[in-house]
Amino acid sequence: MAGSRGLLAAVIGMGVLLAVGSLVLVAVLVHRIAHPHPAGSARPVAEAGVAPGGDYGELVLDEPAGTHVTALTRQDAGLLAVALTGGGPDRVLLWDVAHRRILARLVMSRVPAQAVLAP
């Protein structure tokens, strides 16, 4: 009889925990729906050390004729990711605007990779 009392107490305790957990989950969902956060407030963005409107001199990318900029994305610390197409294979440049230099160049080859068969 003592064993069944312990089992009954455990089942009741787990039921209470399940009910409390469900109520907490519903309360959190209701709170988040009632008080949404703007998508842009996830983390503060550090401003680059370069003031807008400054004279940076001539900024030139030495790319072949026929090159087109398809996308620009500002990264942290004053970096700019530049997606280029035309004039050869597609490529992405990581450009440090403040120091006027290319930090990295990723070239996407249009040549399909050769399949390697395992022996």
C-alpha positions as CSV (number, residue, x, y, z in Angstrom):
1,M,0.0,0.0,0.0
2,A,2.9,2.4,0.7
3,G,4.3,1.8,-2.8
4,S,1.0,2.8,-4.4
5,R,0.8,5.9,-2.3
6,G,4.3,6.9,-3.5
7,L,3.3,6.2,-7.1
8,L,0.1,8.2,-6.7
9,A,2.1,11.2,-5.2
10,A,4.5,11.0,-8.1
11,V,1.7,11.0,-10.7
12,I,0.0,13.9,-9.0
13,G,3.3,15.8,-8.8
14,M,4.0,15.2,-12.5
15,G,0.5,16.3,-13.4
16,V,0.9,19.5,-11.5
17,L,4.3,20.2,-13.1
18,L,2.8,19.5,-16.6
19,A,-0.1,21.9,-15.9
20,V,2.2,24.7,-14.5
21,G,4.5,24.3,-17.5
22,S,1.7,24.5,-19.9
23,L,0.4,27.7,-18.2
24,V,3.8,29.3,-18.3
25,L,4.1,28.5,-22.0
26,V,0.8,30.0,-22.8
27,A,1.6,33.1,-20.7
28,V,4.9,33.6,-22.6
29,L,3.2,33.2,-26.0
30,V,0.4,35.7,-25.0
31,H,3.1,38.2,-23.7
32,R,5.1,38.0,-26.9
33,I,2.0,38.4,-29.1
34,A,0.9,41.4,-27.0
35,H,4.4,43.1,-26.9
36,P,6.2,42.3,-30.2
37,H,9.8,43.5,-30.6
38,P,10.8,45.2,-33.9
39,A,13.0,43.0,-36.1
40,G,15.8,45.5,-36.2
41,S,16.3,45.7,-32.4
42,A,17.9,42.3,-32.1
43,R,21.3,43.8,-31.5
44,P,22.8,47.2,-31.7
45,V,24.8,47.9,-34.8
46,A,28.3,49.4,-34.3
47,E,28.8,52.4,-36.5
48,A,31.9,52.5,-38.6
49,G,34.7,54.9,-37.8
50,V,34.0,56.7,-41.0
51,A,31.7,59.7,-41.0
52,P,29.2,59.8,-43.9
53,G,29.7,62.4,-46.6
54,G,33.5,62.4,-46.2
55,D,36.0,62.7,-49.1
56,Y,37.4,59.2,-49.5
57,G,39.2,59.9,-52.8
58,E,38.6,57.7,-55.8
59,L,37.4,54.2,-55.0
60,V,38.1,51.9,-57.9
61,L,37.4,48.2,-58.3
62,D,39.6,46.7,-61.1
63,E,37.1,44.4,-62.7
64,P,36.8,43.3,-66.3
65,A,34.5,45.1,-68.8
66,G,30.9,44.0,-68.6
67,T,30.9,43.6,-64.8
68,H,27.6,44.5,-63.1
69,V,27.0,44.9,-59.4
70,T,24.1,42.7,-58.5
71,A,24.0,43.2,-54.7
72,L,25.5,45.3,-51.9
73,T,25.3,44.3,-48.3
74,R,26.8,46.3,-45.4
75,Q,28.7,44.2,-42.9
76,D,29.9,45.2,-39.4
77,A,33.0,47.4,-39.0
78,G,32.5,49.3,-42.2
79,L,32.8,46.3,-44.5
80,L,30.8,46.0,-47.7
81,A,30.0,42.7,-49.4
82,V,29.7,43.4,-53.2
83,A,28.2,40.7,-55.5
84,L,29.4,41.0,-59.1
85,T,28.4,39.3,-62.3
86,G,29.4,39.5,-65.9
87,G,33.0,39.9,-67.3
88,G,33.8,36.4,-66.1
89,P,32.5,34.1,-63.4
90,D,30.3,35.5,-60.7
91,R,32.2,36.8,-57.6
92,V,31.8,38.3,-54.2
93,L,34.1,41.0,-52.9
94,L,34.6,41.9,-49.2
95,W,35.5,45.6,-49.4
96,D,36.9,47.7,-46.5
97,V,35.5,51.1,-47.6
98,A,37.3,53.0,-44.8
99,H,40.8,51.8,-45.9
100,R,39.9,51.5,-49.6
101,R,41.0,47.9,-50.0
102,I,39.6,44.5,-51.0
103,L,39.9,42.1,-48.0
104,A,38.7,38.9,-49.8
105,R,37.5,37.8,-53.2
106,L,35.3,34.7,-53.7
107,V,35.0,33.5,-57.3
108,M,32.2,31.1,-58.3
109,S,33.4,29.0,-61.2
110,R,31.0,28.1,-63.9
111,V,32.9,24.9,-64.6
112,P,31.1,21.8,-63.2
113,A,33.1,19.9,-60.6
114,Q,34.4,16.4,-61.8
115,A,32.8,13.5,-60.1
116,V,35.3,11.3,-58.2
117,L,34.3,7.7,-57.8
118,A,35.4,5.8,-54.8
119,P,37.4,2.6,-55.6
